[in-house]
Amino acid sequence: MEKHLYIILLFILLGKGVPLFAQGIGVTPEEMESIYREVKTPYKYGLVMVPPSNDKKMDCPTVFRKGDKWYMTYLIFDGRGYETWLASSVDLLKWTTLGKLMSFSDHETWDAHQKAGYNALQVITWGGTYELKKYKGKYWMSYFGGDGRGYEAGNLSIGMAYTKGKPWIAHEWTRMEKPLFTAQDADVRWWENRKLFKSTVIEDKKRLSGHRFVMYYNANGDSAQNNLKTRWFERIGMAVSDDMVHWKRYLQEPIVHHPVGITGDAVIQQMADTYVMFYFGAFWQDRKGAFNRFAASKDLVHWTDWEGENLIEPSEPFDALYAHKSFVLKHEGVVYHFYCAVNKDEQRGIAVATSKDLGKSGLQFVAPPVGPKKQP
């Protein structure tokens, strides 16, 4: 009798779209250690993309595949704000710039001066095709936009763009007129009431969240009065959708965060029945600078944080200041960990580390800007 009641309750909950999380099914220490051994990349190949001049900075790689070629979307900051660009490669090491995907607007819109885009609905199977998938005949890209000039200036909100064209060919994507989420929304949570940043959108094929699509995004904020110190701390939270257009916030608290500093820029890969979230940390209590790490989950909601060594951290002249913001993939038995490399002159480009020694890149930043010498 109890078994029948349980089955009836299960059907009722599923019929109402209530997510049934795998409570108690965590990721064991042994599984976390196995993931670390699988994804670690001890060989830094070096820079693979650098800005053409010192008035530009390069950031946030997202890598996908089409046919026998690889493509990378990335950001360029030129002092005014972010634009989204595209490059291509045949070997994941040598890249050619193709053009822009989202440019500054010549009239005032909510995203006129900031358009930082990230490909959505990618195949996330570890060692898989890494293709982008269509939904309703369109390819999709979430982005954060802003109406202020400068580095992450003004109101930053999350929007959605799409194209019916080919995302491996440089062209302007169509952007929805209004943002999906802002820091001024009525249902904004305490940790996101300042600025919203990078987002990653995947398809939840098993409906573990109770919805078809899941977005992970980082934001900063603090509702505590006069608590200016913590307002810049970033944390990762969730949103869900069933149609890529209408989204709603999910859970009140962030799903991955740390007491001090930044936790952000989630990217998801699936290894069998385990989901791995690659993210970056910065300015933590126990770790200096900026670095890349991971967490793991069985249900896309409850995450176990890796407590061991950083996956990527500053160690070379080209990434001596920061080594962060990851995109990790596996191809033909080799793990490639793309990341944003920042040197002590604050020049910013994209580097890669690998699980196999593939040699060293000959690419370097242009000569650093010349200025007055700093006083000792």
C-alpha positions as a Markdown table, in Angstrom:
| # | Residue | x | y | z |
|---|---|---|---|---|
| 1 | Met | 0.0 | 0.0 | 0.0 |
| 2 | Glu | 2.8 | 2.4 | 0.9 |
| 3 | Lys | 4.5 | 1.7 | -2.4 |
| 4 | His | 1.3 | 2.6 | -4.3 |
| 5 | Leu | 0.9 | 5.8 | -2.4 |
| 6 | Tyr | 4.5 | 6.7 | -3.2 |
| 7 | Ile | 4.0 | 6.1 | -6.9 |
| 8 | Ile | 0.8 | 8.2 | -6.9 |
| 9 | Leu | 2.7 | 11.1 | -5.1 |
| 10 | Leu | 5.5 | 10.8 | -7.6 |
| 11 | Phe | 3.1 | 11.2 | -10.5 |
| 12 | Ile | 1.4 | 14.2 | -8.8 |
| 13 | Leu | 4.7 | 16.0 | -8.2 |
| 14 | Leu | 6.0 | 15.3 | -11.8 |
| 15 | Gly | 2.7 | 16.5 | -13.2 |
| 16 | Lys | 3.0 | 19.8 | -11.4 |
| 17 | Gly | 6.6 | 20.2 | -12.6 |
| 18 | Val | 8.1 | 20.0 | -9.2 |
| 19 | Pro | 11.8 | 19.1 | -9.5 |
| 20 | Leu | 12.7 | 16.0 | -7.6 |
| 21 | Phe | 16.3 | 16.5 | -6.7 |
| 22 | Ala | 18.7 | 13.7 | -6.0 |
| 23 | Gln | 18.9 | 14.6 | -2.4 |
| 24 | Gly | 21.7 | 12.8 | -0.6 |
| 25 | Ile | 23.3 | 11.8 | -3.9 |
| 26 | Gly | 26.4 | 13.9 | -3.7 |
| 27 | Val | 29.8 | 13.6 | -5.4 |
| 28 | Thr | 32.2 | 11.6 | -3.3 |
| 29 | Pro | 35.7 | 12.6 | -2.5 |
| 30 | Glu | 36.9 | 9.7 | -4.7 |
| 31 | Glu | 34.9 | 11.0 | -7.7 |
| 32 | Met | 36.2 | 14.5 | -7.1 |
| 33 | Glu | 39.7 | 13.3 | -7.2 |
| 34 | Ser | 39.0 | 11.3 | -10.3 |
| 35 | Ile | 37.6 | 14.4 | -12.0 |
| 36 | Tyr | 40.7 | 16.4 | -11.0 |
| 37 | Arg | 43.0 | 13.7 | -12.5 |
| 38 | Glu | 41.0 | 13.7 | -15.7 |
| 39 | Val | 40.9 | 17.5 | -16.3 |
| 40 | Lys | 44.2 | 18.7 | -15.0 |
| 41 | Thr | 46.5 | 20.4 | -17.6 |
| 42 | Pro | 50.0 | 20.8 | -16.3 |
| 43 | Tyr | 51.5 | 22.0 | -19.6 |
| 44 | Lys | 51.1 | 25.6 | -20.4 |
| 45 | Tyr | 51.3 | 26.0 | -24.2 |
| 46 | Gly | 51.0 | 29.8 | -23.9 |
| 47 | Leu | 49.2 | 32.5 | -25.7 |
| 48 | Val | 46.9 | 31.7 | -28.6 |
| 49 | Met | 45.1 | 35.0 | -29.1 |
| 50 | Val | 46.4 | 38.5 | -28.3 |
| 51 | Pro | 45.0 | 42.0 | -29.0 |
| 52 | Pro | 46.5 | 43.9 | -31.9 |
| 53 | Ser | 47.3 | 46.9 | -29.7 |
| 54 | Asn | 47.5 | 48.1 | -26.1 |
| 55 | Asp | 44.2 | 49.9 | -26.3 |
| 56 | Lys | 42.4 | 46.6 | -26.4 |
| 57 | Lys | 42.0 | 43.7 | -24.0 |
| 58 | Met | 40.8 | 40.2 | -24.9 |
| 59 | Asp | 38.7 | 38.1 | -22.6 |
| 60 | Cys | 36.3 | 35.2 | -21.9 |
| 61 | Pro | 36.9 | 32.4 | -24.6 |
| 62 | Thr | 34.0 | 30.0 | -25.5 |
| 63 | Val | 35.1 | 27.3 | -27.9 |
| 64 | Phe | 32.8 | 25.2 | -30.2 |
| 65 | Arg | 33.2 | 22.9 | -33.2 |
| 66 | Lys | 31.6 | 22.7 | -36.7 |
| 67 | Gly | 32.8 | 20.0 | -39.1 |
| 68 | Asp | 36.6 | 19.8 | -39.0 |
| 69 | Lys | 37.1 | 23.4 | -37.7 |
| 70 | Trp | 37.0 | 24.9 | -34.2 |
| 71 | Tyr | 35.6 | 28.4 | -33.4 |
| 72 | Met | 36.0 | 30.7 | -30.5 |
| 73 | Thr | 33.8 | 33.5 | -29.4 |
| 74 | Tyr | 35.6 | 36.0 | -27.1 |
| 75 | Leu | 35.3 | 39.6 | -25.9 |
| 76 | Ile | 37.3 | 42.7 | -26.8 |
| 77 | Phe | 37.3 | 45.7 | -24.4 |
| 78 | Asp | 38.6 | 48.9 | -26.0 |
| 79 | Gly | 37.9 | 51.5 | -23.3 |
| 80 | Arg | 34.2 | 52.0 | -24.3 |
| 81 | Gly | 33.0 | 48.6 | -23.3 |
| 82 | Tyr | 32.8 | 45.0 | -24.5 |
| 83 | Glu | 32.0 | 43.7 | -28.0 |
| 84 | Thr | 31.8 | 40.0 | -29.0 |
| 85 | Trp | 34.1 | 38.6 | -31.6 |
| 86 | Leu | 34.7 | 35.3 | -33.5 |
| 87 | Ala | 37.9 | 33.4 | -34.5 |
| 88 | Ser | 38.6 | 30.0 | -36.1 |
| 89 | Ser | 41.2 | 27.2 | -35.9 |
| 90 | Val | 42.0 | 23.8 | -37.3 |
| 91 | Asp | 44.1 | 22.6 | -34.4 |
| 92 | Leu | 43.0 | 24.5 | -31.3 |
| 93 | Leu | 46.4 | 26.2 | -31.1 |
| 94 | Lys | 46.6 | 28.7 | -34.0 |
| 95 | Trp | 43.6 | 31.0 | -34.4 |
| 96 | Thr | 42.4 | 33.5 | -37.0 |
| 97 | Thr | 40.1 | 36.4 | -36.3 |
| 98 | Leu | 36.9 | 36.4 | -38.4 |
| 99 | Gly | 35.0 | 39.4 | -37.2 |
| 100 | Lys | 32.3 | 40.7 | -34.8 |
| 101 | Leu | 29.1 | 39.0 | -33.6 |
| 102 | Met | 27.7 | 41.8 | -31.4 |
| 103 | Ser | 28.9 | 45.4 | -31.8 |
| 104 | Phe | 28.3 | 48.7 | -30.0 |
| 105 | Ser | 25.0 | 50.4 | -30.9 |
| 106 | Asp | 24.9 | 53.8 | -32.5 |
| 107 | His | 21.8 | 54.8 | -30.6 |
| 108 | Glu | 20.9 | 54.6 | -26.9 |
| 109 | Thr | 19.7 | 51.2 | -25.8 |
| 110 | Trp | 20.0 | 49.3 | -22.6 |
| 111 | Asp | 23.0 | 47.4 | -24.0 |
| 112 | Ala | 24.5 | 50.2 | -26.2 |
| 113 | His | 28.0 | 50.1 | -24.7 |
| 114 | Gln | 28.4 | 46.5 | -23.5 |
| 115 | Lys | 27.7 | 43.3 | -25.3 |
| 116 | Ala | 29.5 | 40.4 | -23.8 |
| 117 | Gly | 28.2 | 37.2 | -25.4 |
| 118 | Tyr | 28.5 | 33.4 | -24.6 |
| 119 | Asn | 27.3 | 30.6 | -26.9 |
| 120 | Ala | 24.3 | 28.7 | -25.6 |
| 121 | Leu | 23.0 | 25.1 | -26.0 |
| 122 | Gln | 26.3 | 23.5 | -26.8 |
| 123 | Val | 26.8 | 19.8 | -26.6 |
| 124 | Ile | 28.4 | 19.4 | -23.2 |
| 125 | Thr | 29.4 | 15.8 | -23.4 |
| 126 | Trp | 33.0 | 15.5 | -22.2 |
| 127 | Gly | 35.1 | 14.5 | -25.3 |
| 128 | Gly | 32.1 | 15.0 | -27.5 |
| 129 | Thr | 31.3 | 17.0 | -30.6 |
| 130 | Tyr | 31.1 | 20.4 | -28.9 |
| 131 | Glu | 28.7 | 21.5 | -31.5 |
| 132 | Leu | 26.1 | 24.2 | -31.0 |
| 133 | Lys | 22.5 | 23.0 | -31.2 |
| 134 | Lys | 19.4 | 24.9 | -32.6 |
| 135 | Tyr | 16.2 | 25.4 | -30.8 |
| 136 | Lys | 13.2 | 26.5 | -32.8 |
| 137 | Gly | 15.4 | 27.0 | -35.9 |
| 138 | Lys | 17.8 | 29.4 | -34.1 |
| 139 | Tyr | 21.2 | 29.4 | -32.5 |
| 140 | Trp | 21.3 | 31.2 | -29.2 |
| 141 | Met | 23.7 | 33.3 | -27.2 |
| 142 | Ser | 23.2 | 34.8 | -23.8 |
| 143 | Tyr | 25.1 | 38.0 | -23.0 |
| 144 | Phe | 25.4 | 40.8 | -20.5 |
| 145 | Gly | 24.8 | 44.2 | -21.7 |
| 146 | Gly | 25.1 | 47.7 | -20.3 |
| 147 | Asp | 24.4 | 51.4 | -21.0 |
| 148 | Gly | 27.5 | 52.8 | -19.4 |
| 149 | Arg | 30.9 | 53.5 | -21.0 |
| 150 | Gly | 33.9 | 52.0 | -19.4 |
| 151 | Tyr | 35.0 | 48.8 | -17.8 |
| 152 | Glu | 31.9 | 47.0 | -16.7 |
| 153 | Ala | 30.3 | 50.4 | -16.1 |
| 154 | Gly | 26.7 | 51.4 | -15.5 |
| 155 | Asn | 23.8 | 49.0 | -15.2 |
| 156 | Leu | 24.8 | 45.5 | -16.3 |
| 157 | Ser | 21.9 | 43.1 | -17.2 |
| 158 | Ile | 21.5 | 39.7 | -18.9 |
| 159 | Gly | 20.0 | 39.5 | -22.3 |
| 160 | Met | 19.5 | 37.0 | -25.1 |
| 161 | Ala | 20.5 | 37.0 | -28.7 |
| 162 | Tyr | 19.9 | 34.6 | -31.6 |
| 163 | Thr | 20.6 | 34.0 | -35.2 |
| 164 | Lys | 19.0 | 31.9 | -38.0 |
| 165 | Gly | 22.4 | 32.1 | -39.8 |
| 166 | Lys | 25.6 | 30.2 | -39.3 |
| 167 | Pro | 27.3 | 31.0 | -36.0 |
| 168 | Trp | 30.6 | 30.0 | -37.4 |
| 169 | Ile | 30.4 | 32.9 | -39.9 |
| 170 | Ala | 30.9 | 36.4 | -38.5 |
| 171 | His | 27.7 | 38.4 | -38.7 |
| 172 | Glu | 25.6 | 40.5 | -36.3 |
| 173 | Trp | 23.2 | 38.5 | -34.1 |
| 174 | Thr | 19.7 | 39.6 | -33.4 |
| 175 | Arg | 19.2 | 40.8 | -29.8 |
| 176 | Met | 15.9 | 40.7 | -27.9 |
| 177 | Glu | 14.7 | 44.1 | -27.2 |
| 178 | Lys | 14.6 | 43.9 | -23.4 |
| 179 | Pro | 16.9 | 42.2 | -20.9 |
| 180 | Leu | 15.9 | 38.9 | -19.2 |
| 181 | Phe | 17.2 | 39.9 | -15.8 |
| 182 | Thr | 18.3 | 43.2 | -14.3 |
| 183 | Ala | 19.5 | 44.2 | -10.8 |
| 184 | Gln | 16.4 | 46.3 | -10.4 |
| 185 | Asp | 13.8 | 43.5 | -10.9 |
| 186 | Ala | 11.2 | 43.1 | -8.2 |
| 187 | Asp | 12.3 | 39.5 | -7.4 |
| 188 | Val | 16.1 | 40.3 | -7.4 |
| 189 | Arg | 17.9 | 38.5 | -4.6 |
| 190 | Trp | 20.3 | 39.9 | -2.1 |
| 191 | Trp | 23.4 | 38.6 | -3.9 |
| 192 | Glu | 22.6 | 40.1 | -7.3 |
| 193 | Asn | 21.2 | 43.6 | -6.7 |
| 194 | Arg | 24.3 | 45.4 | -8.1 |
| 195 | Lys | 25.4 | 44.0 | -11.5 |
| 196 | Leu | 24.9 | 40.8 | -13.5 |
| 197 | Phe | 27.7 | 39.3 | -15.4 |
| 198 | Lys | 28.5 | 36.1 | -17.5 |
| 199 | Ser | 25.9 | 33.5 | -18.1 |
| 200 | Thr | 26.0 | 29.9 | -19.4 |
| 201 | Val | 22.9 | 28.2 | -20.9 |
| 202 | Ile | 22.6 | 24.5 | -21.3 |
| 203 | Glu | 19.7 | 22.1 | -22.1 |
| 204 | Asp | 18.6 | 20.0 | -19.1 |
| 205 | Lys | 17.6 | 16.9 | -21.1 |
| 206 | Lys | 16.7 | 14.9 | -18.0 |
| 207 | Arg | 14.7 | 17.8 | -16.5 |
| 208 | Leu | 16.6 | 17.5 | -13.3 |
| 209 | Ser | 15.7 | 21.2 | -12.6 |
| 210 | Gly | 12.1 | 20.6 | -13.6 |
| 211 | His | 12.7 | 22.7 | -16.8 |
| 212 | Arg | 14.2 | 22.3 | -20.2 |
| 213 | Phe | 16.9 | 25.0 | -20.0 |
| 214 | Val | 19.2 | 26.1 | -17.2 |
| 215 | Met | 21.2 | 29.2 | -16.9 |
| 216 | Tyr | 24.1 | 29.7 | -14.6 |
| 217 | Tyr | 25.2 | 33.3 | -14.1 |
| 218 | Asn | 27.3 | 35.3 | -11.7 |
| 219 | Ala | 26.3 | 38.6 | -10.1 |
| 220 | Asn | 27.3 | 40.9 | -7.2 |
| 221 | Gly | 25.3 | 42.6 | -4.6 |
| 222 | Asp | 24.5 | 42.8 | -0.9 |
| 223 | Ser | 21.3 | 43.8 | 0.9 |
| 224 | Ala | 23.0 | 44.5 | 4.2 |
| 225 | Gln | 22.9 | 48.2 | 5.1 |
| 226 | Asn | 26.2 | 50.1 | 4.9 |
| 227 | Asn | 28.0 | 46.9 | 4.0 |
| 228 | Leu | 30.0 | 48.4 | 1.1 |
| 229 | Lys | 32.9 | 46.0 | 1.6 |
| 230 | Thr | 31.0 | 42.9 | 0.2 |
| 231 | Arg | 29.1 | 44.4 | -2.6 |
| 232 | Trp | 31.7 | 43.5 | -5.2 |
| 233 | Phe | 31.8 | 39.9 | -4.2 |
| 234 | Glu | 30.4 | 37.7 | -7.1 |
| 235 | Arg | 28.5 | 34.5 | -6.7 |
| 236 | Ile | 27.0 | 32.0 | -9.1 |
| 237 | Gly | 23.2 | 31.4 | -9.2 |
| 238 | Met | 20.6 | 29.7 | -11.4 |
| 239 | Ala | 17.7 | 30.6 | -13.7 |
| 240 | Val | 15.4 | 28.3 | -15.7 |
| 241 | Ser | 13.2 | 28.4 | -18.8 |
| 242 | Asp | 11.2 | 26.1 | -21.0 |
| 243 | Asp | 11.4 | 28.2 | -24.2 |
| 244 | Met | 14.6 | 30.2 | -24.1 |
| 245 | Val | 12.6 | 33.5 | -24.1 |
| 246 | His | 10.8 | 33.5 | -20.7 |
| 247 | Trp | 13.1 | 32.9 | -17.8 |
| 248 | Lys | 12.7 | 32.9 | -14.0 |
| 249 | Arg | 15.1 | 33.0 | -11.1 |
| 250 | Tyr | 15.7 | 29.7 | -9.4 |
| 251 | Leu | 16.4 | 29.3 | -5.6 |
| 252 | Gln | 17.0 | 32.2 | -3.3 |
| 253 | Glu | 20.6 | 31.5 | -2.5 |
| 254 | Pro | 23.6 | 31.2 | -4.9 |
| 255 | Ile | 24.6 | 27.7 | -5.7 |
| 256 | Val | 28.4 | 28.1 | -5.7 |
| 257 | His | 30.0 | 30.9 | -3.7 |
| 258 | His | 32.8 | 31.6 | -1.2 |
| 259 | Pro | 32.9 | 34.0 | 1.8 |
| 260 | Val | 35.3 | 36.5 | 0.2 |
| 261 | Gly | 36.0 | 37.6 | -3.3 |
| 262 | Ile | 34.7 | 36.4 | -6.7 |
| 263 | Thr | 33.2 | 33.1 | -7.7 |
| 264 | Gly | 32.1 | 33.3 | -11.4 |
| 265 | Asp | 32.0 | 32.5 | -15.1 |
| 266 | Ala | 30.6 | 28.9 | -14.9 |
| 267 | Val | 31.0 | 26.5 | -17.8 |
| 268 | Ile | 29.4 | 23.1 | -17.7 |
| 269 | Gln | 30.7 | 19.7 | -19.0 |
| 270 | Gln | 29.1 | 16.3 | -18.5 |
| 271 | Met | 31.1 | 13.2 | -17.6 |
| 272 | Ala | 28.8 | 10.2 | -17.5 |
| 273 | Asp | 26.2 | 11.0 | -14.8 |
| 274 | Thr | 28.3 | 13.8 | -13.3 |
| 275 | Tyr | 28.2 | 17.5 | -14.3 |
| 276 | Val | 31.4 | 19.5 | -13.9 |
| 277 | Met | 31.3 | 23.2 | -13.5 |
| 278 | Phe | 34.5 | 25.0 | -14.3 |
| 279 | Tyr | 34.7 | 28.5 | -12.8 |
| 280 | Phe | 37.2 | 31.0 | -11.7 |
| 281 | Gly | 37.9 | 32.4 | -8.2 |
| 282 | Ala | 39.6 | 35.6 | -7.3 |
| 283 | Phe | 40.8 | 37.4 | -4.1 |
| 284 | Trp | 39.7 | 34.7 | -1.7 |
| 285 | Gln | 40.7 | 34.5 | 2.0 |
| 286 | Asp | 43.1 | 31.6 | 1.4 |
| 287 | Arg | 44.2 | 32.1 | -2.2 |
| 288 | Lys | 45.8 | 35.1 | -3.9 |
| 289 | Gly | 45.1 | 36.5 | -7.3 |
| 290 | Ala | 42.7 | 34.9 | -9.8 |
| 291 | Phe | 42.6 | 31.2 | -10.7 |
| 292 | Asn | 40.5 | 28.4 | -12.2 |
| 293 | Arg | 38.7 | 25.7 | -10.3 |
| 294 | Phe | 35.8 | 23.3 | -10.5 |
| 295 | Ala | 32.7 | 21.9 | -8.7 |
| 296 | Ala | 30.6 | 18.8 | -9.5 |
| 297 | Ser | 27.0 | 17.8 | -9.3 |
| 298 | Lys | 24.6 | 14.9 | -10.0 |
| 299 | Asp | 21.5 | 17.1 | -10.3 |
| 300 | Leu | 22.6 | 20.5 | -11.7 |
| 301 | Val | 21.5 | 22.1 | -8.5 |
| 302 | His | 23.6 | 20.9 | -5.6 |
| 303 | Trp | 27.3 | 21.3 | -6.2 |
| 304 | Thr | 30.3 | 19.8 | -4.4 |
| 305 | Asp | 33.3 | 22.2 | -4.5 |
| 306 | Trp | 36.8 | 20.9 | -5.2 |
| 307 | Glu | 39.0 | 21.7 | -2.3 |
| 308 | Gly | 42.4 | 20.7 | -3.8 |
| 309 | Glu | 44.9 | 22.5 | -6.0 |
| 310 | Asn | 43.9 | 25.1 | -8.6 |
| 311 | Leu | 43.5 | 23.9 | -12.1 |
| 312 | Ile | 45.1 | 27.0 | -13.5 |
| 313 | Glu | 46.9 | 29.8 | -11.6 |
| 314 | Pro | 49.6 | 32.4 | -12.5 |
| 315 | Ser | 53.0 | 30.9 | -13.1 |
| 316 | Glu | 54.4 | 32.4 | -16.4 |
| 317 | Pro | 55.2 | 35.9 | -17.5 |
| 318 | Phe | 52.2 | 36.1 | -19.8 |
| 319 | Asp | 49.8 | 35.2 | -17.0 |
| 320 | Ala | 51.7 | 36.5 | -13.9 |
| 321 | Leu | 48.9 | 38.7 | -12.7 |
| 322 | Tyr | 45.8 | 36.7 | -13.4 |
| 323 | Ala | 45.1 | 33.2 | -15.0 |
| 324 | His | 41.3 | 32.8 | -14.9 |
| 325 | Lys | 38.0 | 32.5 | -16.8 |
| 326 | Ser | 38.1 | 29.0 | -18.2 |
| 327 | Phe | 36.8 | 27.0 | -21.1 |
| 328 | Val | 37.8 | 23.3 | -20.9 |
| 329 | Leu | 37.4 | 20.6 | -23.5 |
| 330 | Lys | 38.8 | 17.2 | -24.4 |
| 331 | His | 39.6 | 16.3 | -28.0 |
| 332 | Glu | 41.4 | 13.2 | -29.3 |
| 333 | Gly | 42.6 | 12.3 | -25.8 |
| 334 | Val | 44.0 | 15.7 | -25.0 |
| 335 | Val | 42.5 | 18.2 | -22.5 |
| 336 | Tyr | 42.6 | 21.8 | -23.6 |
| 337 | His | 42.1 | 24.5 | -20.9 |
| 338 | Phe | 41.6 | 27.9 | -22.5 |
| 339 | Tyr | 41.8 | 30.9 | -20.1 |
| 340 | Cys | 42.3 | 34.6 | -19.9 |
| 341 | Ala | 45.9 | 35.4 | -19.2 |
| 342 | Val | 46.9 | 38.8 | -17.8 |
| 343 | Asn | 50.5 | 39.9 | -17.3 |
| 344 | Lys | 52.0 | 42.4 | -14.9 |
| 345 | Asp | 51.6 | 45.2 | -17.5 |
| 346 | Glu | 47.8 | 44.3 | -17.4 |
| 347 | Gln | 47.9 | 43.2 | -21.0 |
| 348 | Arg | 45.1 | 40.6 | -21.5 |
| 349 | Gly | 44.9 | 37.8 | -24.0 |
| 350 | Ile | 43.8 | 34.1 | -24.3 |
| 351 | Ala | 46.1 | 31.2 | -23.4 |
| 352 | Val | 45.8 | 27.5 | -23.3 |
| 353 | Ala | 47.2 | 24.7 | -21.1 |
| 354 | Thr | 47.0 | 21.1 | -22.0 |
| 355 | Ser | 47.2 | 17.6 | -20.5 |
| 356 | Lys | 49.9 | 16.6 | -23.0 |
| 357 | Asp | 53.0 | 18.6 | -23.8 |
| 358 | Leu | 52.4 | 20.2 | -27.2 |
| 359 | Gly | 55.3 | 22.5 | -27.1 |
| 360 | Lys | 55.4 | 26.2 | -26.6 |
| 361 | Ser | 53.5 | 29.1 | -28.4 |
| 362 | Gly | 55.6 | 31.7 | -30.1 |
| 363 | Leu | 52.9 | 34.3 | -29.8 |
| 364 | Gln | 53.5 | 37.2 | -27.5 |
| 365 | Phe | 51.8 | 40.4 | -26.5 |
| 366 | Val | 52.7 | 43.5 | -28.4 |
| 367 | Ala | 55.3 | 45.7 | -26.6 |
| 368 | Pro | 53.7 | 47.1 | -23.4 |
| 369 | Pro | 52.8 | 50.7 | -23.1 |
| 370 | Val | 55.6 | 53.0 | -22.1 |
| 371 | Gly | 54.8 | 55.3 | -19.2 |
| 372 | Pro | 56.5 | 57.1 | -16.3 |
| 373 | Lys | 58.5 | 54.8 | -14.1 |
| 374 | Lys | 56.8 | 53.9 | -10.8 |
| 375 | Gln | 58.5 | 55.2 | -7.7 |
| 376 | Pro | 60.0 | 52.5 | -5.5 |
